């Protein structure tokens, strides 16, 4: 845990300090405001939420100068010196914030400084040689931070954030609803992590909580190839591209999970593969989430894998199932598979924006439910955190709608056939009457 201290706050506020001054005002006696008393005047510096320092002239009353409880001037001077001892130490704005524990002082923190701490101590932090978050997620966070968030908000103090300004920026900056959600969640996470680390008090209102996005919308239509299109496209591919695409389509794996397969994780006898790591653009890491660790049945692909592994030059357990042609010690990248798939789809006249190996995973999730799999089964096989994500992947095709509609119409038709004699009888009775 990162405790709030003057060093942290001094860094986060950009080094804002109160004015350096040593005060030693004279002791005066006030005789025209009721009972006489000793007092002195001094300069008081206050750090404002925007980082500015406000200086005011104040009067400090020490005690009565006459009467039964009166104190002498020497005693008053001692009380003055004790009061000014801390003031003359010229505390930084950070020290003042800690002592006063006022939210306004924390508002002087620069967002850019807070984001830097979040990046170094959370996003890029490694514990025991292992990253706290997945490589692809880390890359996304850093990209959004450097290219979108910091250019606009790095010099903004926390007290200056307004929901309207944030929403206007999101709507101008982002090309999609998903990008808006990503930027909002990253910024909200920075504030939340600062509270978790006790840099910001629990009473600090996260400004992103007031930023409400509009109804979700998609830049690209969610599409998958039909069964006929899929067969035609795959017929144009050759191994290893074909086997990789078939694996994504039949098992619902992510492309990074397939290219990250080692031979030891392919169980030919059981007819399954174990997803325990992934290959994201050459970076070998753990699966995307805890639920992504799973065992998947290969079905008819089992024999395909048996033949493919038998054809490899290196077949030791640690070898890659799909190695690079130029360097067998390195796994394939997904870019070559994507290009091959796009080229085959274009040749068949069924290419569309967004088509890729992820479309095959989407098709698996859709078809698995069409053939009778429940949403819970599909979610677990896909390695989703919950069924809500599975819902986002599911495409209800027109052919499927037609099938379901005709089933409903069939039920109505059967009911009508069962009741037809009674309906005719009722109509005949009404006519006779």
C-alpha positions in Angstrom: 0.0 0.0 0.0 1.3 3.5 -0.8 0.6 5.7 2.2 -0.1 9.4 1.8 3.0 11.4 2.8 4.5 14.7 2.1 6.9 13.3 -0.5 4.0 11.7 -2.5 1.9 14.8 -2.3 4.7 17.1 -3.1 5.4 15.1 -6.3 1.7 14.8 -7.2 1.0 18.5 -6.9 4.0 19.4 -9.1 6.1 20.7 -6.2 3.6 23.5 -5.2 4.9 25.1 -2.0 3.6 27.8 0.4 5.6 31.0 0.6 8.9 31.0 2.4 8.8 33.5 5.3 10.0 34.0 8.8 7.6 36.1 10.9 8.2 37.8 14.3 5.4 40.3 14.8 5.2 42.6 17.8 2.8 41.9 20.7 0.1 44.6 20.9 -2.5 45.3 23.6 -6.1 45.9 22.5 -7.9 48.3 24.9 -10.9 49.4 22.9 -12.9 46.1 22.4 -14.2 45.3 25.9 -11.7 43.5 28.2 -8.1 44.4 27.2 -6.1 41.5 25.7 -2.7 40.7 24.0 -2.6 40.0 20.3 -0.4 40.0 17.2 -1.0 40.1 13.4 0.6 37.6 11.0 0.5 36.5 7.4 -1.5 33.2 6.6 -0.8 31.3 3.4 -3.6 28.9 2.2 -3.2 26.4 -0.7 -6.3 26.5 -3.0 -7.7 23.6 -4.9 -6.3 25.0 -8.2 -2.7 25.0 -6.8 -2.7 28.8 -6.2 -1.7 30.2 -2.8 -3.9 32.8 -1.1 -2.3 35.1 1.4 -4.3 36.9 4.1 -3.5 39.1 7.1 -4.9 37.6 10.3 -5.1 38.6 14.0 -4.2 36.0 16.7 -5.5 36.7 20.3 -3.2 35.4 23.0 -5.0 36.2 26.3 -6.2 38.9 28.7 -3.8 41.7 29.5 -5.6 42.9 32.6 -7.9 41.4 35.3 -7.7 38.3 37.5 -6.5 36.0 34.7 -4.2 38.4 33.0 -0.8 37.4 31.6 2.3 39.5 31.3 3.8 40.7 28.1 6.8 38.3 28.4 4.4 35.4 28.7 2.5 36.6 25.7 5.6 36.8 23.6 6.4 33.2 24.5 2.9 32.2 23.4 3.5 34.1 20.2 6.8 32.3 19.5 5.2 28.9 20.1 2.3 29.6 17.7 4.7 30.8 15.0 7.2 28.0 15.3 5.4 25.7 12.9 4.4 28.6 10.6 8.0 29.8 10.4 9.1 26.3 9.4 7.5 27.1 6.0 5.6 23.9 5.4 5.1 22.7 1.9 1.6 22.6 0.4 1.8 18.9 0.9 2.5 19.1 4.6 -0.3 21.5 5.0 -2.7 19.2 3.2 -1.7 16.2 5.4 -2.1 18.2 8.7 -5.4 19.8 7.7 -6.7 16.7 5.8 -8.8 19.0 3.7 -10.2 17.6 0.4 -9.5 21.0 -1.2 -5.7 20.5 -0.8 -5.9 17.1 -2.5 -7.6 18.8 -5.4 -4.3 20.5 -6.2 -2.9 17.2 -7.3 -2.0 17.1 -11.0 -3.8 14.3 -12.9 -0.7 13.6 -15.0 1.4 13.0 -11.9 -1.2 10.6 -10.5 -1.4 8.8 -13.9 2.4 8.4 -13.9 2.3 6.7 -10.5 -0.6 4.5 -11.6 1.3 3.4 -14.7 4.6 2.6 -12.8 3.2 1.1 -9.7 0.3 -0.8 -11.2 0.2 -1.2 -15.0 4.0 -1.9 -15.4 4.6 -3.4 -11.9 6.0 -6.9 -11.7 5.9 -9.1 -8.6 8.2 -12.1 -8.5 9.0 -11.6 -12.2 5.4 -11.7 -13.2 3.3 -8.8 -14.4 0.2 -7.8 -12.5 -1.9 -7.5 -15.6 -1.8 -9.2 -19.1 0.6 -7.9 -21.7 -2.2 -6.9 -24.2 -4.2 -5.1 -21.5 -1.0 -3.3 -20.4 -0.3 -2.2 -24.0 -3.8 -0.9 -24.4 -3.6 1.1 -21.2 -0.3 2.6 -22.1 -1.5 3.5 -25.7 -4.6 5.2 -24.5 -2.7 7.0 -21.7 0.0 8.4 -24.0 -2.0 9.1 -27.1 -5.4 10.3 -25.7 -5.6 10.9 -22.0 -2.4 12.7 -21.0 -2.2 15.1 -24.0 -5.6 16.5 -22.7 -5.6 16.1 -19.0 -2.0 15.8 -17.7 -1.8 19.4 -16.4 -5.3 19.4 -15.0 -5.7 19.5 -11.2 -8.2 17.1 -9.6 -10.4 19.9 -8.4 -10.7 21.3 -12.0 -12.4 18.2 -13.4 -16.0 18.6 -14.6 -18.2 15.9 -15.9 -19.4 18.0 -18.9 -15.8 18.7 -20.0 -15.0 15.0 -19.7 -18.0 13.9 -21.7 -17.4 16.5 -24.4 -13.8 15.3 -24.7 -14.8 11.7 -25.0 -17.4 12.4 -27.7 -14.9 14.4 -29.7 -11.8 12.2 -29.1 -13.3 8.7 -29.7 -14.3 6.9 -32.9 -16.4 4.3 -31.2 -18.5 3.6 -28.1 -16.0 1.0 -27.0 -13.2 3.5 -27.1 -15.2 6.0 -25.0 -15.8 3.2 -22.4 -12.1 2.3 -22.4 -10.9 5.9 -21.8 -13.5 6.5 -19.1 -12.7 3.2 -17.3 -9.0 3.9 -17.4 -9.4 7.4 -15.9 -11.9 6.1 -13.3 -9.4 3.3 -12.4 -6.7 5.8 -11.8 -8.8 7.7 -9.3 -10.0 4.5 -7.6 -6.5 3.1 -7.3 -5.4 6.4 -5.7 -8.1 6.0 -3.1 -7.1 2.3 -2.6 -3.5 3.5 -2.0 -4.8 6.2 0.5 -3.4 9.0 -1.6 -6.9 10.4 -2.0 -9.4 10.2 0.9 -12.5 8.1 0.7 -14.6 11.2 0.6 -13.0 12.2 -2.7 -15.7 12.1 -5.4 -14.5 10.2 -8.5 -15.4 12.7 -11.3 -15.8 9.8 -13.8 -18.8 8.5 -11.9 -20.8 11.4 -13.2 -19.8 10.8 -16.8 -22.6 8.8 -18.4 -22.1 7.4 -21.9 -24.9 7.3 -24.4 -26.5 4.1 -25.5 -24.0 1.5 -26.9 -23.4 1.6 -30.6 -21.1 -0.3 -33.0 -18.8 1.0 -35.7 -19.0 -2.3 -37.5 -21.9 -4.6 -37.8 -21.4 -7.9 -35.9 -21.1 -10.5 -38.7 -20.0 -14.0 -39.2 -19.7 -16.1 -42.3 -22.6 -18.5 -43.1 -21.9 -22.3 -43.0 -21.6 -22.4 -46.8 -19.3 -19.4 -46.9 -17.2 -20.8 -44.2 -16.7 -24.1 -46.0 -15.8 -22.4 -49.2 -13.3 -20.0 -47.5 -11.6 -22.8 -45.5 -11.2 -24.9 -48.7 -8.8 -22.3 -50.0 -6.5 -22.5 -47.0 -3.6 -24.8 -46.4 -1.9 -26.0 -43.2 -0.9 -24.5 -40.8 -3.3 -21.7 -41.6 -6.2 -24.1 -42.2 -5.7 -26.0 -38.9 -5.3 -22.8 -36.9 -8.6 -21.4 -38.4 -10.4 -24.8 -37.8 -9.3 -24.8 -34.2 -10.6 -21.2 -33.6 -13.9 -22.2 -35.4 -14.5 -25.6 -33.8 -13.2 -25.0 -30.2 -13.8 -21.2 -29.7 -10.1 -20.5 -28.9 -8.6 -17.1 -29.3 -5.9 -16.9 -32.1 -3.3 -16.1 -29.4 -4.2 -19.2 -27.5 -3.7 -21.4 -30.6 -0.4 -19.9 -31.7 0.8 -20.2 -28.1 0.2 -24.0 -27.9 3.1 -26.2 -27.0 3.1 -29.9 -28.0 2.9 -31.0 -24.3 -0.5 -29.3 -24.1 -2.0 -31.3 -26.9 -3.4 -34.6 -25.5 -4.1 -36.8 -28.5 -5.3 -39.7 -26.4 -7.9 -37.6 -24.7 -8.6 -35.6 -27.8 -8.2 -32.2 -26.2 -5.9 -29.2 -25.8 -5.1 -27.3 -22.6 -5.0 -23.6 -22.7 -2.4 -22.5 -20.2 -0.6 -19.7 -22.1 -0.9 -17.4 -25.1 1.3 -15.8 -27.7 0.4 -12.1 -28.1 2.5 -10.5 -30.9 5.6 -12.5 -29.9 5.0 -12.0 -26.1 4.5 -15.3 -24.3 2.2 -14.8 -21.3 -0.5 -16.4 -19.2 -4.0 -16.5 -20.7 -6.0 -13.3 -20.7 -8.1 -14.1 -17.6 -8.3 -16.8 -14.9 -11.3 -18.3 -16.7 -9.3 -18.5 -19.9 -7.3 -21.4 -18.4 -9.4 -24.3 -19.7 -9.4 -27.7 -21.5 -11.1 -27.9 -24.9 -12.3 -30.9 -26.8 -10.9 -31.3 -30.3 -13.5 -33.6 -31.7 -12.6 -34.6 -35.3 -9.6 -32.3 -35.2 -7.8 -34.8 -33.0 -6.5 -36.8 -36.0 -5.6 -33.6 -37.8 -3.4 -32.7 -34.8 -1.9 -36.1 -34.7 -0.8 -35.9 -38.4 0.4 -32.3 -38.0 2.6 -32.9 -35.0 4.0 -36.0 -36.6 5.2 -33.8 -39.5 7.1 -31.4 -37.3 10.9 -31.4 -37.2 10.9 -30.7 -33.5 8.5 -32.8 -31.5 9.8 -32.5 -27.9 7.1 -31.4 -25.3 8.3 -27.8 -25.2 8.3 -27.3 -28.9 5.7 -25.1 -30.5 2.8 -26.7 -32.3 2.8 -23.9 -34.9 6.4 -22.7 -35.1 7.7 -20.0 -37.5 9.1 -21.2 -40.8 12.3 -19.2 -40.5 12.9 -19.9 -36.8 11.4 -23.1 -35.3 12.2 -21.9 -31.8 9.7 -19.1 -32.1 5.8 -19.4 -32.4 3.9 -18.1 -35.4 2.4 -14.7 -35.3 -1.3 -14.3 -36.0 -0.8 -11.7 -38.8 0.0 -14.3 -41.4 -3.1 -16.3 -40.5 -5.3 -13.2 -40.7 -3.9 -12.3 -44.1 -4.5 -15.8 -45.5 -8.1 -15.8 -44.2 -8.9 -12.4 -45.6 -7.4 -13.3 -49.0 -9.5 -16.5 -49.1 -12.7 -14.7 -48.2 -12.0 -12.0 -50.8 -11.5 -14.7 -53.4 -14.9 -16.2 -52.5 -16.6 -12.7 -52.6 -17.6 -12.9 -48.9 -15.0 -10.6 -47.2 -16.3 -7.9 -44.9 -14.7 -5.2 -42.6 -13.7 -6.8 -39.4 -13.4 -10.4 -40.7 -10.6 -12.3 -39.1 -9.9 -15.2 -36.8 -11.9 -13.5 -34.1 -14.9 -13.8 -36.4 -14.4 -17.6 -36.3 -14.5 -17.5 -32.5 -17.7 -15.5 -32.7 -19.1 -18.1 -35.1 -18.3 -20.9 -32.6 -20.0 -19.1 -29.8 -23.1 -18.5 -32.0 -23.3 -22.0 -33.5 -22.6 -23.8 -30.1 -25.8 -22.3 -28.8 -27.7 -23.0 -32.0 -26.9 -26.7 -31.7 -28.2 -26.9 -28.2 -25.4 -25.6 -25.9 -26.5 -23.4 -23.0 -25.2 -19.9 -22.6 -23.4 -21.1 -19.4 -21.7 -23.9 -21.2 -20.8 -21.6 -24.1 -19.4 -19.0 -21.7 -17.2 -21.4 -19.9 -15.9 -23.0 -23.1 -15.1 -19.6 -24.5 -13.3 -18.6 -21.4 -15.5 -15.6 -20.7 -15.7 -14.0 -17.3 -19.5 -14.1 -17.5 -22.5 -14.8 -19.8 -22.9 -11.1 -20.4 -19.7 -11.1 -22.6 -21.0 -14.3 -24.3 -24.2 -12.4 -25.2 -22.1 -9.7 -26.9 -20.4 -12.3 -29.1 -23.6 -14.1 -30.1 -25.0 -13.3 -33.5 -28.7 -14.3 -34.2 -28.6 -14.9 -37.9 -31.6 -14.5 -40.2 -31.5 -18.2 -41.0 -31.8 -19.0 -37.3 -34.6 -16.5 -36.9 -36.4 -18.1 -39.8 -36.0 -21.5 -38.2 -37.3 -20.3 -34.8 -40.2 -18.4 -36.4 -41.3 -21.5 -38.3 -41.2 -23.6 -35.2 -43.5 -21.1 -33.5 -45.8 -21.1 -36.5 -45.8 -24.9 -36.5 -46.9 -25.0 -32.9 -49.8 -22.7 -33.7 -50.7 -24.8 -36.8 -50.8 -28.1 -34.7 -53.0 -26.4 -32.1 -55.3 -25.3 -34.8 -55.5 -28.8 -36.3 -56.4 -30.3 -32.9 -59.1 -27.8 -32.3 -60.5 -27.7 -35.9 -63.5 -30.1 -35.4 -64.7 -28.1 -32.4 -64.3 -24.8 -34.2 -66.4 -26.2 -37.2 -69.0 -27.5 -34.7 -69.3 -24.1 -33.0 -69.6 -22.3 -36.4 -72.3 -24.8 -37.5 -74.3 -24.2 -34.3 -74.1 -20.4 -34.7 -75.3 -20.7 -38.4 -78.3 -22.9 -37.5 -79.3 -20.5 -34.9 
